[in-house]
Amino acid sequence: MEPKELRQLLDAMTRSAKLSFERTGNLQPFAMSLNDQGKIRQLAFPERPDRPAEETTRFFEAGLELIAQQTTCKAVGFCSEVRLNGFAVMQVVFILEHRDRCAYRVVIPDLLDAKHRDARRTESRFFQRTNSFSATRW
């Protein structure tokens, strides 16, 4: 998976997801961003059992779009799907996107044994295209 910042973000997201699952036995969707200095930040949303999953997804997508507009943002990632398959086997799906608009959908079939990953290119969603004139001040 290229660029390397996406691998770095995926590793951080995988570690965070594992830690959360091991501590609580549960995993809620979450998002992360990586800036030019290599700092990773997590975006979380307070858990409410009565909140529909679609509302939570819309919140994260809107937040990532705003974060991606910052000129210092290099990459964003979203833990978009969490499924419990059998006893203690958690499948996780991450959407990762670099500011060069390279995006991947990564499926980890078993979070606790995250050696196996299925990474496939997908459509860019968070970083908007800009033309050369829009970034230039006249």
PyMOL CGO cylinders between C-alpha atoms (Angstrom):
from pymol import cmd
from pymol.cgo import CYLINDER

trace = [
    CYLINDER, 0.00, 0.00, 0.00, 1.42, 3.37, -1.03, 0.3, 1, 1, 1, 1, 1, 1,
    CYLINDER, 1.42, 3.37, -1.03, 2.15, 6.03, 0.09, 0.3, 1, 1, 1, 1, 1, 1,
    CYLINDER, 2.15, 6.03, 0.09, 3.95, 5.10, 3.31, 0.3, 1, 1, 1, 1, 1, 1,
    CYLINDER, 3.95, 5.10, 3.31, 1.82, 7.54, 5.35, 0.3, 1, 1, 1, 1, 1, 1,
    CYLINDER, 1.82, 7.54, 5.35, -1.20, 5.31, 4.73, 0.3, 1, 1, 1, 1, 1, 1,
    CYLINDER, -1.20, 5.31, 4.73, 0.65, 2.29, 6.14, 0.3, 1, 1, 1, 1, 1, 1,
    CYLINDER, 0.65, 2.29, 6.14, 1.67, 4.39, 9.15, 0.3, 1, 1, 1, 1, 1, 1,
    CYLINDER, 1.67, 4.39, 9.15, -1.94, 5.49, 9.70, 0.3, 1, 1, 1, 1, 1, 1,
    CYLINDER, -1.94, 5.49, 9.70, -3.26, 1.95, 9.23, 0.3, 1, 1, 1, 1, 1, 1,
    CYLINDER, -3.26, 1.95, 9.23, -0.80, 0.60, 11.82, 0.3, 1, 1, 1, 1, 1, 1,
    CYLINDER, -0.80, 0.60, 11.82, -1.87, 3.27, 14.33, 0.3, 1, 1, 1, 1, 1, 1,
    CYLINDER, -1.87, 3.27, 14.33, -5.55, 2.60, 13.69, 0.3, 1, 1, 1, 1, 1, 1,
    CYLINDER, -5.55, 2.60, 13.69, -5.07, -1.16, 14.04, 0.3, 1, 1, 1, 1, 1, 1,
    CYLINDER, -5.07, -1.16, 14.04, -3.23, -0.70, 17.36, 0.3, 1, 1, 1, 1, 1, 1,
    CYLINDER, -3.23, -0.70, 17.36, -5.92, 1.65, 18.65, 0.3, 1, 1, 1, 1, 1, 1,
    CYLINDER, -5.92, 1.65, 18.65, -8.74, -0.69, 17.61, 0.3, 1, 1, 1, 1, 1, 1,
    CYLINDER, -8.74, -0.69, 17.61, -7.04, -3.70, 19.24, 0.3, 1, 1, 1, 1, 1, 1,
    CYLINDER, -7.04, -3.70, 19.24, -6.43, -1.79, 22.45, 0.3, 1, 1, 1, 1, 1, 1,
    CYLINDER, -6.43, -1.79, 22.45, -10.02, -0.58, 22.62, 0.3, 1, 1, 1, 1, 1, 1,
    CYLINDER, -10.02, -0.58, 22.62, -11.39, -4.06, 21.95, 0.3, 1, 1, 1, 1, 1, 1,
    CYLINDER, -11.39, -4.06, 21.95, -9.09, -5.72, 24.49, 0.3, 1, 1, 1, 1, 1, 1,
    CYLINDER, -9.09, -5.72, 24.49, -9.98, -3.16, 27.19, 0.3, 1, 1, 1, 1, 1, 1,
    CYLINDER, -9.98, -3.16, 27.19, -13.74, -2.98, 26.66, 0.3, 1, 1, 1, 1, 1, 1,
    CYLINDER, -13.74, -2.98, 26.66, -14.74, -6.02, 24.61, 0.3, 1, 1, 1, 1, 1, 1,
    CYLINDER, -14.74, -6.02, 24.61, -16.30, -3.59, 22.17, 0.3, 1, 1, 1, 1, 1, 1,
    CYLINDER, -16.30, -3.59, 22.17, -15.21, -1.38, 19.32, 0.3, 1, 1, 1, 1, 1, 1,
    CYLINDER, -15.21, -1.38, 19.32, -16.98, 1.72, 18.10, 0.3, 1, 1, 1, 1, 1, 1,
    CYLINDER, -16.98, 1.72, 18.10, -16.26, 3.41, 14.76, 0.3, 1, 1, 1, 1, 1, 1,
    CYLINDER, -16.26, 3.41, 14.76, -13.51, 6.03, 14.98, 0.3, 1, 1, 1, 1, 1, 1,
    CYLINDER, -13.51, 6.03, 14.98, -11.33, 8.16, 12.72, 0.3, 1, 1, 1, 1, 1, 1,
    CYLINDER, -11.33, 8.16, 12.72, -7.74, 9.38, 12.68, 0.3, 1, 1, 1, 1, 1, 1,
    CYLINDER, -7.74, 9.38, 12.68, -5.69, 11.94, 10.80, 0.3, 1, 1, 1, 1, 1, 1,
    CYLINDER, -5.69, 11.94, 10.80, -1.98, 12.34, 10.12, 0.3, 1, 1, 1, 1, 1, 1,
    CYLINDER, -1.98, 12.34, 10.12, -0.40, 15.78, 9.69, 0.3, 1, 1, 1, 1, 1, 1,
    CYLINDER, -0.40, 15.78, 9.69, 2.78, 17.00, 7.99, 0.3, 1, 1, 1, 1, 1, 1,
    CYLINDER, 2.78, 17.00, 7.99, 4.78, 16.61, 11.22, 0.3, 1, 1, 1, 1, 1, 1,
    CYLINDER, 4.78, 16.61, 11.22, 3.79, 12.94, 11.49, 0.3, 1, 1, 1, 1, 1, 1,
    CYLINDER, 3.79, 12.94, 11.49, 1.40, 13.49, 14.41, 0.3, 1, 1, 1, 1, 1, 1,
    CYLINDER, 1.40, 13.49, 14.41, -1.64, 11.27, 14.53, 0.3, 1, 1, 1, 1, 1, 1,
    CYLINDER, -1.64, 11.27, 14.53, -4.88, 12.48, 16.06, 0.3, 1, 1, 1, 1, 1, 1,
    CYLINDER, -4.88, 12.48, 16.06, -8.02, 10.50, 16.81, 0.3, 1, 1, 1, 1, 1, 1,
    CYLINDER, -8.02, 10.50, 16.81, -11.56, 11.72, 16.21, 0.3, 1, 1, 1, 1, 1, 1,
    CYLINDER, -11.56, 11.72, 16.21, -14.12, 10.10, 18.48, 0.3, 1, 1, 1, 1, 1, 1,
    CYLINDER, -14.12, 10.10, 18.48, -17.86, 10.47, 18.91, 0.3, 1, 1, 1, 1, 1, 1,
    CYLINDER, -17.86, 10.47, 18.91, -19.63, 9.89, 22.24, 0.3, 1, 1, 1, 1, 1, 1,
    CYLINDER, -19.63, 9.89, 22.24, -21.40, 6.55, 22.23, 0.3, 1, 1, 1, 1, 1, 1,
    CYLINDER, -21.40, 6.55, 22.23, -25.18, 6.66, 22.43, 0.3, 1, 1, 1, 1, 1, 1,
    CYLINDER, -25.18, 6.66, 22.43, -27.05, 3.36, 22.03, 0.3, 1, 1, 1, 1, 1, 1,
    CYLINDER, -27.05, 3.36, 22.03, -30.10, 5.14, 20.59, 0.3, 1, 1, 1, 1, 1, 1,
    CYLINDER, -30.10, 5.14, 20.59, -28.10, 6.85, 17.81, 0.3, 1, 1, 1, 1, 1, 1,
    CYLINDER, -28.10, 6.85, 17.81, -28.48, 5.20, 14.39, 0.3, 1, 1, 1, 1, 1, 1,
    CYLINDER, -28.48, 5.20, 14.39, -25.26, 3.92, 12.83, 0.3, 1, 1, 1, 1, 1, 1,
    CYLINDER, -25.26, 3.92, 12.83, -25.90, 6.07, 9.74, 0.3, 1, 1, 1, 1, 1, 1,
    CYLINDER, -25.90, 6.07, 9.74, -25.83, 9.24, 11.87, 0.3, 1, 1, 1, 1, 1, 1,
    CYLINDER, -25.83, 9.24, 11.87, -22.50, 8.25, 13.39, 0.3, 1, 1, 1, 1, 1, 1,
    CYLINDER, -22.50, 8.25, 13.39, -21.08, 7.52, 9.94, 0.3, 1, 1, 1, 1, 1, 1,
    CYLINDER, -21.08, 7.52, 9.94, -22.26, 10.90, 8.59, 0.3, 1, 1, 1, 1, 1, 1,
    CYLINDER, -22.26, 10.90, 8.59, -20.63, 12.66, 11.57, 0.3, 1, 1, 1, 1, 1, 1,
    CYLINDER, -20.63, 12.66, 11.57, -17.26, 11.02, 10.95, 0.3, 1, 1, 1, 1, 1, 1,
    CYLINDER, -17.26, 11.02, 10.95, -17.38, 11.61, 7.19, 0.3, 1, 1, 1, 1, 1, 1,
    CYLINDER, -17.38, 11.61, 7.19, -18.20, 15.31, 7.68, 0.3, 1, 1, 1, 1, 1, 1,
    CYLINDER, -18.20, 15.31, 7.68, -15.44, 15.64, 10.27, 0.3, 1, 1, 1, 1, 1, 1,
    CYLINDER, -15.44, 15.64, 10.27, -12.87, 13.97, 8.02, 0.3, 1, 1, 1, 1, 1, 1,
    CYLINDER, -12.87, 13.97, 8.02, -13.82, 16.20, 5.09, 0.3, 1, 1, 1, 1, 1, 1,
    CYLINDER, -13.82, 16.20, 5.09, -13.18, 19.27, 7.28, 0.3, 1, 1, 1, 1, 1, 1,
    CYLINDER, -13.18, 19.27, 7.28, -9.89, 17.89, 8.58, 0.3, 1, 1, 1, 1, 1, 1,
    CYLINDER, -9.89, 17.89, 8.58, -8.76, 17.00, 5.05, 0.3, 1, 1, 1, 1, 1, 1,
    CYLINDER, -8.76, 17.00, 5.05, -9.25, 20.65, 4.00, 0.3, 1, 1, 1, 1, 1, 1,
    CYLINDER, -9.25, 20.65, 4.00, -6.48, 21.72, 6.36, 0.3, 1, 1, 1, 1, 1, 1,
    CYLINDER, -6.48, 21.72, 6.36, -3.27, 22.30, 4.44, 0.3, 1, 1, 1, 1, 1, 1,
    CYLINDER, -3.27, 22.30, 4.44, -1.23, 20.41, 7.05, 0.3, 1, 1, 1, 1, 1, 1,
    CYLINDER, -1.23, 20.41, 7.05, -3.32, 17.21, 6.80, 0.3, 1, 1, 1, 1, 1, 1,
    CYLINDER, -3.32, 17.21, 6.80, -1.51, 14.41, 4.96, 0.3, 1, 1, 1, 1, 1, 1,
    CYLINDER, -1.51, 14.41, 4.96, -3.88, 11.48, 5.43, 0.3, 1, 1, 1, 1, 1, 1,
    CYLINDER, -3.88, 11.48, 5.43, -7.13, 10.44, 7.06, 0.3, 1, 1, 1, 1, 1, 1,
    CYLINDER, -7.13, 10.44, 7.06, -8.54, 7.09, 8.10, 0.3, 1, 1, 1, 1, 1, 1,
    CYLINDER, -8.54, 7.09, 8.10, -11.99, 5.89, 9.14, 0.3, 1, 1, 1, 1, 1, 1,
    CYLINDER, -11.99, 5.89, 9.14, -12.87, 2.65, 10.91, 0.3, 1, 1, 1, 1, 1, 1,
    CYLINDER, -12.87, 2.65, 10.91, -16.14, 2.36, 9.02, 0.3, 1, 1, 1, 1, 1, 1,
    CYLINDER, -16.14, 2.36, 9.02, -17.33, -1.15, 9.79, 0.3, 1, 1, 1, 1, 1, 1,
    CYLINDER, -17.33, -1.15, 9.79, -17.03, -3.44, 12.79, 0.3, 1, 1, 1, 1, 1, 1,
    CYLINDER, -17.03, -3.44, 12.79, -18.52, -6.95, 12.72, 0.3, 1, 1, 1, 1, 1, 1,
    CYLINDER, -18.52, -6.95, 12.72, -18.35, -9.69, 15.30, 0.3, 1, 1, 1, 1, 1, 1,
    CYLINDER, -18.35, -9.69, 15.30, -17.99, -13.00, 13.42, 0.3, 1, 1, 1, 1, 1, 1,
    CYLINDER, -17.99, -13.00, 13.42, -18.37, -15.82, 15.88, 0.3, 1, 1, 1, 1, 1, 1,
    CYLINDER, -18.37, -15.82, 15.88, -16.75, -15.85, 19.28, 0.3, 1, 1, 1, 1, 1, 1,
    CYLINDER, -16.75, -15.85, 19.28, -14.13, -13.08, 19.67, 0.3, 1, 1, 1, 1, 1, 1,
    CYLINDER, -14.13, -13.08, 19.67, -13.42, -12.77, 15.95, 0.3, 1, 1, 1, 1, 1, 1,
    CYLINDER, -13.42, -12.77, 15.95, -13.88, -9.16, 14.97, 0.3, 1, 1, 1, 1, 1, 1,
    CYLINDER, -13.88, -9.16, 14.97, -13.74, -8.07, 11.33, 0.3, 1, 1, 1, 1, 1, 1,
    CYLINDER, -13.74, -8.07, 11.33, -12.81, -4.43, 10.84, 0.3, 1, 1, 1, 1, 1, 1,
    CYLINDER, -12.81, -4.43, 10.84, -12.92, -2.25, 7.72, 0.3, 1, 1, 1, 1, 1, 1,
    CYLINDER, -12.92, -2.25, 7.72, -10.76, 0.86, 7.42, 0.3, 1, 1, 1, 1, 1, 1,
    CYLINDER, -10.76, 0.86, 7.42, -11.04, 3.53, 4.73, 0.3, 1, 1, 1, 1, 1, 1,
    CYLINDER, -11.04, 3.53, 4.73, -7.69, 5.30, 4.26, 0.3, 1, 1, 1, 1, 1, 1,
    CYLINDER, -7.69, 5.30, 4.26, -6.98, 8.28, 2.06, 0.3, 1, 1, 1, 1, 1, 1,
    CYLINDER, -6.98, 8.28, 2.06, -3.88, 10.34, 1.31, 0.3, 1, 1, 1, 1, 1, 1,
    CYLINDER, -3.88, 10.34, 1.31, -3.97, 13.97, 0.22, 0.3, 1, 1, 1, 1, 1, 1,
    CYLINDER, -3.97, 13.97, 0.22, -2.73, 12.89, -3.21, 0.3, 1, 1, 1, 1, 1, 1,
    CYLINDER, -2.73, 12.89, -3.21, -6.24, 11.28, -3.46, 0.3, 1, 1, 1, 1, 1, 1,
    CYLINDER, -6.24, 11.28, -3.46, -4.89, 7.71, -3.24, 0.3, 1, 1, 1, 1, 1, 1,
    CYLINDER, -4.89, 7.71, -3.24, -7.50, 5.78, -1.25, 0.3, 1, 1, 1, 1, 1, 1,
    CYLINDER, -7.50, 5.78, -1.25, -7.83, 2.20, 0.02, 0.3, 1, 1, 1, 1, 1, 1,
    CYLINDER, -7.83, 2.20, 0.02, -10.50, 0.05, 1.64, 0.3, 1, 1, 1, 1, 1, 1,
    CYLINDER, -10.50, 0.05, 1.64, -8.71, -2.33, 4.02, 0.3, 1, 1, 1, 1, 1, 1,
    CYLINDER, -8.71, -2.33, 4.02, -10.48, -5.35, 5.49, 0.3, 1, 1, 1, 1, 1, 1,
    CYLINDER, -10.48, -5.35, 5.49, -8.91, -7.10, 8.48, 0.3, 1, 1, 1, 1, 1, 1,
    CYLINDER, -8.91, -7.10, 8.48, -10.80, -10.40, 8.88, 0.3, 1, 1, 1, 1, 1, 1,
    CYLINDER, -10.80, -10.40, 8.88, -9.66, -10.90, 12.49, 0.3, 1, 1, 1, 1, 1, 1,
    CYLINDER, -9.66, -10.90, 12.49, -8.58, -7.82, 14.41, 0.3, 1, 1, 1, 1, 1, 1,
    CYLINDER, -8.58, -7.82, 14.41, -6.77, -9.79, 17.13, 0.3, 1, 1, 1, 1, 1, 1,
    CYLINDER, -6.77, -9.79, 17.13, -4.73, -11.59, 14.45, 0.3, 1, 1, 1, 1, 1, 1,
    CYLINDER, -4.73, -11.59, 14.45, -4.20, -8.60, 12.16, 0.3, 1, 1, 1, 1, 1, 1,
    CYLINDER, -4.20, -8.60, 12.16, -1.45, -10.19, 10.04, 0.3, 1, 1, 1, 1, 1, 1,
    CYLINDER, -1.45, -10.19, 10.04, -3.88, -10.72, 7.18, 0.3, 1, 1, 1, 1, 1, 1,
    CYLINDER, -3.88, -10.72, 7.18, -5.18, -7.63, 5.41, 0.3, 1, 1, 1, 1, 1, 1,
    CYLINDER, -5.18, -7.63, 5.41, -7.07, -7.20, 2.19, 0.3, 1, 1, 1, 1, 1, 1,
    CYLINDER, -7.07, -7.20, 2.19, -6.23, -3.73, 0.84, 0.3, 1, 1, 1, 1, 1, 1,
    CYLINDER, -6.23, -3.73, 0.84, -7.94, -2.57, -2.35, 0.3, 1, 1, 1, 1, 1, 1,
    CYLINDER, -7.94, -2.57, -2.35, -7.94, 0.77, -4.10, 0.3, 1, 1, 1, 1, 1, 1,
    CYLINDER, -7.94, 0.77, -4.10, -11.17, 2.70, -3.77, 0.3, 1, 1, 1, 1, 1, 1,
    CYLINDER, -11.17, 2.70, -3.77, -12.59, 6.06, -4.75, 0.3, 1, 1, 1, 1, 1, 1,
    CYLINDER, -12.59, 6.06, -4.75, -11.30, 9.17, -2.99, 0.3, 1, 1, 1, 1, 1, 1,
    CYLINDER, -11.30, 9.17, -2.99, -13.93, 10.72, -0.67, 0.3, 1, 1, 1, 1, 1, 1,
    CYLINDER, -13.93, 10.72, -0.67, -12.37, 13.15, 1.76, 0.3, 1, 1, 1, 1, 1, 1,
    CYLINDER, -12.37, 13.15, 1.76, -9.74, 15.21, -0.05, 0.3, 1, 1, 1, 1, 1, 1,
    CYLINDER, -9.74, 15.21, -0.05, -11.28, 17.51, -2.61, 0.3, 1, 1, 1, 1, 1, 1,
    CYLINDER, -11.28, 17.51, -2.61, -9.74, 18.17, -5.98, 0.3, 1, 1, 1, 1, 1, 1,
    CYLINDER, -9.74, 18.17, -5.98, -8.30, 21.61, -6.43, 0.3, 1, 1, 1, 1, 1, 1,
    CYLINDER, -8.30, 21.61, -6.43, -7.06, 23.28, -9.55, 0.3, 1, 1, 1, 1, 1, 1,
    CYLINDER, -7.06, 23.28, -9.55, -3.80, 25.17, -9.55, 0.3, 1, 1, 1, 1, 1, 1,
    CYLINDER, -3.80, 25.17, -9.55, -5.53, 28.55, -9.68, 0.3, 1, 1, 1, 1, 1, 1,
    CYLINDER, -5.53, 28.55, -9.68, -7.67, 28.05, -6.57, 0.3, 1, 1, 1, 1, 1, 1,
    CYLINDER, -7.67, 28.05, -6.57, -4.62, 27.75, -4.33, 0.3, 1, 1, 1, 1, 1, 1,
    CYLINDER, -4.62, 27.75, -4.33, -2.91, 30.81, -5.79, 0.3, 1, 1, 1, 1, 1, 1,
    CYLINDER, -2.91, 30.81, -5.79, -3.43, 34.28, -4.35, 0.3, 1, 1, 1, 1, 1, 1,
    CYLINDER, -3.43, 34.28, -4.35, -3.49, 36.98, -7.02, 0.3, 1, 1, 1, 1, 1, 1,
]
cmd.load_cgo(trace, "trace")
